[in-house]
Amino acid sequence: VDDKQWFKLFLKKHNFPTPEGKMFLNTKRAFLYGKKLGFPLVVKPANGSLSHHATYPIYTEEELKNAIGVAKIYRPDFIVEKFITGSFYRATVIGKKQVYVCCKEPATVIGDGESTIQALIDRKNLHPLRKQPSARDATLHTISSGQELVTYLSKKCLSLTSIIPCGVKLFLNNRVTLSSGADVIACTDFAHPKTRELFLEISCRLNTRLIGFDFICQNIEQKFNSQEFAILEANTLPYIDMHAYPSFGKPDTVASDVWDQVLETL
C-alpha cells in the first residue's frame, strides 16, 4: 500500500480519483512520457516519505530532466505524473469508521502593514507548540530565516526587511513538510460527508484499520466529485499527531481511537 505505483494502480482499478501518471526506471522513456503528458508535472520516488527527492511543479523540459535525476538519487524507480493544483490534505481512517481530516499549508506569515517579514516570522515562532526542526517531541516547527528563504523571497522581489500589507498572506516556501514550518489546519468538522465516505470505502477495500491518505482538492467543504480532486498516496503508519496538535482548529481524538483499536485486538 505504501508503494506509490501499486497504490496508483489500485486507485485506477477501482475508479478512485488519482493523477494521471506512470512509474519508470528508464530516464529517456520517462522524459518522453512527461512531455506527452504535458506540464506542469510532478516527479517523485516510487516509495518514500516527507517529499524526499520529489520535485513539483515542473514547467519545462530542463526542469523535468533535473527532477528525474534528483528522484533517481533516492532510488531507481520513480513516478512521473500530472501536477494537480489545490490545497494539500491528509485524511486518516481509523477502524474503518472514523475519518479525520487536516490541511497542511506551507509556512506563511500574515502582514500587519507595519512589521517586517523577519519580525512576523519571529512572532509566529513564539507559538508554544513550535520547536526547532530537529526536535523529535513536536509536531509544529519554527520557520527558518536562512539562505533558502532569502532566495525564495528574492524571486518575489522581497527581502526579510520587506513590510507586507495588512491582511495579506505570504507563503514562505512551497513545501508542506512539518519541518519546514508548515501549518496544520483541522478540517474534520467541515469536510464534506461524501469525501469522508470515499476514504472509508478505500480503507475497507484495503482491509486496514489504520491508514492515512494524502490528497489535493480545491474546497474541502464540497464533495470530491464536483471539483478537481486527486488522491496521491497512502501511508500505513500515518503521523496522527497532526490531527491532535493543529496550528488552527479543534484537535481530534485520534490517539484514543487508535488505542481503542489496539484494545479490540487483545
LINQUIDA-V256962 format. One record per run of one state. SS is the DSSP state (H for helix, E for strand, - for the rest). FROM is the first residue (numbers start at 1). TO is the last residue. Records with the same first field share a line. If there is no record, write none. Layout:
SS = FROM-TO + FROM-TO
This chain:
- = 1-3 + 14-20 + 25-26 + 38-40 + 46-54 + 59-60 + 75-77 + 83-86 + 95-97 + 106-107 + 111-115 + 125-129 + 132-139 + 142-146 + 155-162 + 164-168 + 172-177 + 181-182 + 187-187 + 191-192 + 207-209 + 218-223 + 227-228 + 236-240 + 245-247 + 249-253 + 266-266
H = 4-13 + 27-37 + 61-74 + 117-124 + 147-154 + 178-180 + 188-190 + 193-206 + 224-226 + 241-244 + 254-265
E = 21-24 + 41-45 + 55-58 + 78-82 + 87-94 + 98-105 + 108-110 + 116-116 + 130-131 + 140-141 + 163-163 + 169-171 + 183-186 + 210-217 + 229-235 + 248-248
